[in-house]
């Protein structure tokens, strides 16, 4: 095998490994929010902006609410999320969507809502309902105060899966401009280059 092809294969393997690490970190972050609230995801109070301090207070309170739901609606949301998660694990994405759609937005139970929405977006992608997934990740980019860069990443990725490379690139650039320290950056830069390459091929076809 020529050396330059061997080098390309090695670089691609490195990129795949980085992407796997990135997704594992993302899942750990979601789990951390679920188990411990925002303390895991955000810095010490002295390092936070006023907005982030308010978000931290909301997430701390939501952890208490999820452990000890005080009303029937919150209990139902928890049950619907768990049912949706189990159906997702069974690859029954359509039924999982039905359950996850029942979980409503609440500032008092934000981590549960965030988890359900990420799962819902992935369910839509599994059945190739790109518009459904795009709507979910668009909303998450606004509603999710902790993992906004990941919401944007999944939004850009979904546009790419749909074949809308221009929109995908625009969202990827939001990450590079607003979240330069994000762990998604190396993959973002790679996908921007890939999008430009594909757009150039389409234009020249």
C-alpha positions in Angstrom: 0.0 0.0 0.0 1.4 3.5 -0.9 2.6 5.5 2.0 0.2 8.4 1.4 -2.8 6.0 1.5 -1.5 4.5 4.7 -1.2 8.0 6.2 -4.8 8.8 5.2 -6.1 5.6 6.9 -4.2 6.4 10.1 -5.6 10.0 10.2 -9.1 8.7 9.6 -8.7 6.1 12.5 -7.5 8.9 14.8 -10.5 11.0 13.8 -12.9 8.2 14.5 -11.3 7.5 17.9 -11.6 11.2 18.8 -15.2 11.2 17.8 -15.9 8.1 19.9 -14.2 9.8 22.9 -16.3 12.9 22.2 -19.6 11.0 22.2 -18.6 9.1 25.4 -17.9 12.4 27.1 -21.2 13.7 25.9 -23.1 10.7 27.4 -21.1 11.1 30.7 -22.2 14.8 30.8 -25.8 13.9 30.4 -25.5 11.2 33.1 -23.7 13.6 35.4 -26.5 16.2 35.0 -29.0 13.5 35.7 -27.2 12.1 38.8 -25.6 15.2 40.3 -27.2 18.3 38.8 -25.2 21.2 37.4 -22.2 21.0 39.9 -20.5 18.4 37.6 -21.1 20.4 34.4 -20.4 24.0 35.6 -17.5 25.7 37.3 -17.4 27.1 40.8 -19.9 29.9 41.6 -17.1 32.5 41.6 -16.3 31.7 38.0 -19.9 31.9 36.7 -21.7 34.8 35.1 -25.0 36.0 36.7 -27.0 34.1 34.2 -25.0 30.9 34.8 -25.5 31.2 38.6 -29.3 31.4 38.0 -29.1 28.3 35.8 -27.1 26.5 38.4 -29.7 27.2 41.0 -32.4 26.0 38.7 -30.6 22.8 38.0 -29.8 22.1 41.7 -33.5 22.5 42.5 -34.5 20.3 39.5 -32.4 17.5 40.9 -34.3 17.6 44.2 -37.6 17.8 42.2 -36.7 14.7 40.1 -35.8 12.7 43.2 -38.9 13.7 45.1 -41.6 14.8 42.6 -44.2 16.8 44.3 -47.0 16.5 41.8 -48.6 14.0 39.5 -47.4 15.7 36.3 -43.7 15.5 37.3 -44.2 11.8 38.2 -45.8 11.2 34.8 -42.9 12.9 33.1 -40.4 10.7 34.9 -42.4 7.6 34.0 -42.7 8.7 30.3 -39.0 9.3 30.1 -38.1 5.9 31.5 -40.6 4.2 29.2 -39.2 6.1 26.2 -35.6 5.1 27.2 -36.6 1.4 27.5 -38.3 1.5 24.0 -35.2 3.3 22.6 -33.0 0.5 23.9 -35.3 -2.0 22.2 -34.9 -0.1 18.9 -38.7 0.7 18.9 -38.1 4.3 18.0 -41.6 5.1 16.9 -43.1 4.1 20.2 -40.2 5.7 22.1 -41.1 9.0 20.3 -44.7 8.7 21.5 -43.5 8.4 25.1 -40.8 11.1 25.0 -43.1 13.6 23.4 -45.2 13.5 26.6 -42.3 15.0 28.7 -43.0 18.7 28.9 -40.5 21.6 29.4 -40.2 22.7 32.9 -37.5 24.9 34.5 -38.0 22.9 37.7 -37.1 19.7 36.0 -34.7 20.8 33.3 -32.2 17.9 33.3 -35.0 15.4 32.7 -36.4 17.5 29.8 -32.9 17.8 28.3 -32.3 14.1 28.5 -35.7 13.3 26.9 -35.1 15.8 24.1 -31.7 14.4 23.1 -33.1 11.0 23.1 -36.1 12.2 21.1 -33.9 13.9 18.5 -31.9 10.7 18.1 -35.1 8.7 17.7 -36.1 10.9 14.8 -32.6 10.5 13.2 -32.9 6.7 13.6 -36.0 6.7 11.5 -34.6 9.4 9.2 -37.1 12.0 10.1 -34.6 14.8 9.6 -37.0 17.7 10.0 -38.2 16.3 13.3 -34.7 16.0 14.6 -33.7 19.4 13.3 -36.6 21.0 15.2 -35.6 19.2 18.4 -32.0 20.3 18.3 -32.9 23.8 17.3 -35.0 24.1 20.4 -32.3 22.5 22.6 -29.8 25.1 21.4 -32.0 27.6 23.2 -33.4 25.6 26.1 -30.2 23.7 27.2 -28.0 26.1 29.2 -25.1 23.6 29.8 -24.6 21.6 26.6 -25.4 24.2 24.0 -22.4 23.4 21.8 -23.5 19.7 21.7 -27.0 20.8 20.7 -25.6 22.8 17.9 -23.3 20.0 16.9 -26.2 17.5 16.6 -28.1 20.2 14.7 -25.3 20.7 12.2 -24.8 16.9 11.9 -28.5 16.4 11.2 -28.4 19.0 8.4 -25.5 17.2 7.0 -27.3 13.9 7.1 -30.2 15.5 5.3 -27.9 16.8 2.6 -28.2 20.5 3.5 -24.4 21.1 3.7 -24.7 24.9 3.5 -26.9 25.1 6.6 -24.7 22.4 8.3 -21.6 24.6 7.8 -23.4 27.7 9.1 -24.2 25.9 12.4 -20.8 24.4 12.7 -19.3 27.9 12.4 -21.5 29.0 15.3 -19.7 26.5 17.4 -16.2 27.6 16.3 -17.2 31.3 16.9 -19.1 30.9 20.2 -17.5 27.8 21.8 -13.8 27.7 20.7 -12.9 25.5 23.7 -15.6 22.9 23.0 -14.4 19.3 22.8 -16.3 19.1 19.5 -14.0 21.6 17.8 -11.7 19.1 16.0 -14.6 17.2 14.6 -16.4 20.5 13.7 -13.4 21.7 11.7 -13.2 18.4 9.9 -16.9 18.4 9.0 -16.7 22.0 7.8 -13.9 21.0 5.4 -15.9 18.0 4.3 -19.0 20.1 3.7 -17.0 22.6 1.6 -15.6 19.7 -0.5 -19.0 18.3 -1.1 -20.5 21.7 -2.0 -17.6 22.3 -4.4 -18.2 18.9 -6.1 -21.9 19.7 -6.5 -21.2 23.1 -7.9 -18.7 21.8 -10.4 -20.9 18.8 -11.4 
